[in-house]
Amino acid sequence: MAPSDIRFDDERHRKRGTRVARMFNRIAPTYDLLNHVLSANIDVAWRRKTVAALGLRGTERCLDACTGTGDLAVALLEGGAKEVVGSDFAEEMLEIARKKVGARATFRQADTTRLPFESASFDVATVGFGVRNLEDLDAGLRELRRVLAPGGRLAILEFSRPPNLLVRAAYDFYFRLLLPLIGNLVSGGAENAYSYLPRSVMTFPAPAALADRLRAAGFDEVSYEALTFGIAHLHVARLAP
């Protein structure tokens, strides 16, 4: 399927995507600082683990979809990727990524549900904390499969609710109360990504359900593992050669 063949089936999805893009554009200047502070910098280790799970050999052309300010794109380059292309629907985030990464990677504004790339044009695709924001999750997963070559690998790093009840209680308190408060104070306004983040995590499919949707999208060898007591999960999937 060519990129031009993909259309939105639901106008609500388009409106939601536009609203979320505005939120992320708004907080772009403080996004990196808040992410590292609010996660105690553990997100850096998660990204390194994501790249390590892909087993890069130095020959891969990689797509980092929902790249934001490019932190996972940087991790891919440091992990040995031959070429990295980052895409995101928030142009202000991409501007920061371009300044951060320079000429080492290419960045394009794009919606992951309608990627402007040829089929089978990447060896690896990654998404770090971005699939929650897709207006149509299944369409996004199908697009990621479309742009991967046979034998290609996909890694998705995403927040999740911890299975342990005590850890979950602490996590929910932090996510629902403290994180929005701190995020709103720093980035301004009640309706920003740090208010949206807890809602998106609470309503996102559980890891097992996301794995099922990856299989339904056409991926093979789907696996996932919990990170840091299950507050995030790493999904890895492959296409048949």
N, C-alpha and C positions, 0 to 999 in steps of 0.2 A: 504493500500500500504506500503510495507516495504521500508526502506531507500535505499536498493540496487536496487529497481525498478525504481528509479528516475534518469533521464539522462538529460543532457543539449540538447536542440533541436537546439540551435544556437551557433555556435562557437564564434560569436561576444560577446555573453553574458559572456562566460568564460573569454575571454580576458579583457573585461571591469572589471569584478570582480577581476581579478588578478591585474590590474592597480590600482584600488581603494584600494585594500588591501595594496599594496606597499606604497601608499600615507599615509594611516593611520599608518602603521608601522613606517614610516619616522618621523611623528610628535608625536609619542607616548610619548616621554619624556616631552613635553611641553603641551600636550593635556589638562590635567586637569586645569592647571594654566590659559591657554588662554580661555578655556570655561567659567570659573567662572568670569574672569575679563571682557571678552567681553559681557557677559550676565548680568553683575552687580549682579551676584549670584542668579538671579531669576530662573535659571534652577533648583536650589535646591528645591524651593517651587513647581515647576511644577512636579518634581518627587514625592514629598510627596503627592500631589493631585492625581497623577496617582495611587499610592498605595492605597490611601484612597478610590478611586472609585471602587476598587476591593472587598472591604469588607472582608478582610482576617479574618479567624476565628482561625488561629493557627494550622490548620491541613493540609494546602495545600503544595503540591510539586510544585514549581514554576520554569519555564524556563524563563530566561532573554536572549532572542535572540539579536544578534548584541550588546552585552553587553559592548563593548569597554573596558574602564578601570574600569568598575564594579560599577559605582555610583548608577544605578537603582537597581542592585543586593543588594547593601547595604541598599537602601531604603526599599526593600522588606523584608529584614531581620529585620530591625528596625520596620517595620509595622506588624510583627507577622508571617511571613511565616515560616513554619516548616522546609522546605528544599529549597535551591535555587541552580540551575544549570545555569551557564552563558555560552553562546557560542558566538564565533566571528570568523571571517575569518582572523583577523590580530593578529598574535601570539605575537608581541611586546606589543600590547594593553593588551592582556591577562596576560602577565607577570606582568604588573603593577597592574592589577586587583587582581592577586593572592597575591601580596605583601600587597595590601591595605586591602583585606578581610580576608586573612589567611585561616584557616581551616573551617571557618563558611560557605563557599560555595565551590562548585566544578566548575572548568572552563575547557571548552574543545574547541579546535579549530574546527570550523565547518562553513559551508556555510548554511545559513538559507533556501536556496532553496533545500538543500539535507541534512536534519538534521539526525544525526546518533543515533536517539532515537526510541524506539518502539512506535507504535501507542497507543494512549490513555494512555500515561505514565505520563502526567502532569495534574494538576488541574487548573493551571493558567499559562498564557504566557504573557510576556511583550516585547515591543520593544521601546526603547527610542532613537529617532533621528537616526534610522537605516534603516527603510524600503525604504527610498530614495536611499540607496546604493545597494539595491538588483538588481542583473543583470536581474532577471525576477520577478517582483513584484507579479504577480498572482500565480506563482509557490511557492513563499515564503509564501503567505497567505494560500495557500492550505496545505503547510507543517505545518504551525502553527495550522491549524485546525486538521490535522492528529494526531499530538502528544497530543492533548487535549482530556481528557476523557469526556464522556457525561456530560453535565451541566457545562463544563469548561468555564473559562472567559479569554478574551484577552483584553489587554489595549495597545494602540499604542499612543505614544507621538511623535509629529512630527511638524517641522516648517511649516508655511504656510504664504501666502501673506495676509496682513490685508485688509478687505473690504473697510474701510474708505480711501478715496483718499488722504487726507492729511497725515494720518498715513502711508499709503503705500508709498508715495513719500519719507518720511523720512526714512522709512525702506529700500527702494530700494537703497537710497544713502548710507546708512550705510553698507548694505550687499554687494553691488556691488563695492564700492570704499574703505571705511574705514576698514572693516573687513579683506579683502584680504591683504591690505597694512600692517596692524598691524600683522596679522598672518604670512605673508611672512618674515617680519623683525625679528620676534622672532624665528620661526621654520626654516627659511631658504629656499630659492628656490622659483621660480615662480609657479611651478606646485605642489601645496600641497593641503591639504583638505580645507584650507581657501580661496583658489581660486576656488576650485571645489564646495564648499558649496553653494554660490549664484546661480551658474548654476543649481545645482541639485534641489534647492528649486523652482526656476522659472519654471522648466519643470515638476515638480511633480504634480500629479492630485490634484485638489481642494478637500477640505474636503468632499463635497457631492459625488464627483466621487469616492473617496477612500471608502466611506461608501457603495456605490453600488458594488464595487469590493469585499468588505468583504462579502456582501450578496451572490455574485456570487460564492465565495469560499466556501460557506456553513454555514456561521455564521448567527445566529439569534439575535434578539433584538439589532440591531446595532444602536448606538447613538454617537453623538460627540458634543463637546462644545469648544468654542473659549477661549483661555487664553491670557491675557495681550493684549487687543485690536486686537486679532486675529493673532498675530505674531507666535503663535503655536496653535495647536488643540489637544485635547485629544479624542481619539476614544475608545469606550468600546463596546465589542460584547460578546455574550454568545452562547453556543451550547445548543441545546435542551437536556433535561435530558435523 
